[in-house]
C-alpha cells in the first residue's frame, strides 16, 4: 500500500518539508513516483519513527547520515557517540544524586553541606 507525502506526514507527525529535507540529505531513500507524486510504503513510516527516536536520543542529523556510511567511518562515529553517551549517563547520575540529597538536606545552602561536598569529591 502506497501513501502520499501528506498521508505520511499525518501518520508520522513529521512535516512534509522535513520528509523532503531528509530525502535530499540521504536519510530517507527516494520514494517511488507515480504521476510525478511521491509514493511511500509503510517502511518509510518505520524509518521516520527510527530517525525521530534517534534524534530524541541525542543523535544529530549528521550523526544519522554518518551511520549510513561505510563501516570503518561509521565505527569511528559510533565509538565517539558511545563515549559521549557514557559521559551523559554519568552526568545524569550525578544530577540524580544531587537532587536526592537536596530533597533531604537540612542545610540552607546545599553547596555548603559536608555530606554533599563529600559526594561531589567522589564524582571527580
C-alpha positions as CSV (number, residue, x, y, z in Angstrom):
1,X,0.0,0.0,0.0
2,X,1.4,3.4,-1.0
3,X,0.7,6.8,0.5
4,X,1.3,10.4,-0.5
5,X,3.7,12.6,1.4
6,X,0.8,14.3,3.1
7,X,-0.5,11.0,4.4
8,X,3.0,10.0,5.5
9,X,3.3,13.4,7.3
10,X,0.0,12.9,9.0
11,X,0.8,9.3,10.1
12,X,4.2,10.2,11.5
13,X,3.6,13.7,12.8
14,X,6.6,14.9,10.7
15,X,6.0,17.8,8.4
16,X,6.3,17.1,4.6
17,X,9.1,19.7,4.4
18,X,11.1,17.7,6.9
19,X,10.5,14.5,5.0
20,X,11.7,16.1,1.7
21,X,14.7,17.5,3.6
22,X,15.6,14.1,4.9
23,X,15.3,12.7,1.4
24,X,17.6,15.3,-0.1
25,X,20.2,14.5,2.6
26,X,20.0,10.8,2.2
27,X,18.4,10.0,5.5
28,X,15.3,8.6,3.7
29,X,15.5,6.7,0.4
30,X,14.0,8.4,-2.6
31,X,10.4,7.2,-2.9
32,X,8.7,5.7,-5.9
33,X,6.9,8.3,-8.0
34,X,3.6,7.9,-9.7
35,X,2.3,10.7,-11.9
36,X,5.1,12.9,-10.5
37,X,4.0,12.4,-6.9
38,X,6.0,10.7,-4.2
39,X,4.5,7.4,-3.1
40,X,5.7,5.9,0.2
41,X,5.4,2.5,1.7
42,X,4.9,1.6,5.4
43,X,8.7,1.1,5.5
44,X,9.1,4.9,5.1
45,X,7.0,5.5,8.2
46,X,9.0,3.0,10.2
47,X,12.3,4.7,9.1
48,X,10.9,8.1,10.1
49,X,10.0,6.7,13.5
50,X,13.5,5.4,13.9
51,X,15.0,8.7,12.8
52,X,12.8,10.5,15.4
53,X,13.8,8.1,18.1
54,X,17.5,8.6,17.3
55,X,17.1,12.4,17.3
56,X,15.3,12.2,20.7
57,X,18.3,10.1,22.0
58,X,20.6,13.0,21.1
59,X,21.9,12.0,17.7
60,X,22.2,14.8,15.1
61,X,21.2,14.5,11.5
62,X,24.9,14.5,10.7
63,X,25.3,11.5,13.1
64,X,22.4,9.7,11.4
65,X,23.9,10.3,8.0
66,X,27.3,9.0,9.2
67,X,25.6,5.8,10.3
68,X,24.8,5.1,6.7
69,X,28.4,5.4,5.6
70,X,31.0,2.6,5.1
71,X,31.7,0.5,8.2
72,X,35.2,2.0,9.2
73,X,33.8,5.5,9.0
74,X,30.7,4.6,10.9
75,X,32.6,2.7,13.5
76,X,34.6,5.8,14.5
77,X,31.4,7.8,14.9
78,X,29.8,5.1,16.9
79,X,32.8,4.8,19.3
80,X,32.7,8.6,19.8
81,X,28.9,8.6,20.4
82,X,29.2,5.7,22.9
83,X,31.8,7.6,24.9
84,X,29.7,10.8,24.8
85,X,26.6,8.8,25.9
86,X,28.5,7.2,28.8
87,X,29.6,10.7,30.0
88,X,26.0,11.9,29.7
89,X,24.8,9.0,31.8
90,X,27.4,9.8,34.5
91,X,26.3,13.4,34.5
92,X,22.7,12.4,34.8
93,X,23.5,10.0,37.7
94,X,25.3,12.9,39.4
95,X,22.4,15.2,38.9
96,X,20.1,12.5,40.3
97,X,22.3,12.1,43.4
98,X,22.4,15.8,43.9
99,X,18.6,16.1,43.7
100,X,18.1,13.1,46.0
101,X,20.4,14.7,48.5
102,X,18.9,18.2,48.1
103,X,15.4,16.8,48.7
104,X,16.5,15.6,52.2
105,X,19.3,18.0,53.2
106,X,18.6,20.3,56.1
107,X,21.3,22.8,55.2
108,X,20.2,26.2,53.9
109,X,23.0,26.2,51.4
110,X,23.3,22.7,49.9
111,X,26.7,23.5,48.4
112,X,28.0,24.1,52.0
113,X,26.7,20.7,53.2
114,X,29.6,18.5,54.2
115,X,27.9,15.3,53.1
116,X,27.2,16.8,49.7
117,X,30.7,18.1,49.3
118,X,32.0,14.5,50.0
119,X,29.6,13.3,47.4
120,X,30.9,15.8,44.9
121,X,34.5,14.9,45.7
122,X,33.7,11.3,44.9
123,X,32.5,12.3,41.4
124,X,35.9,13.6,40.5
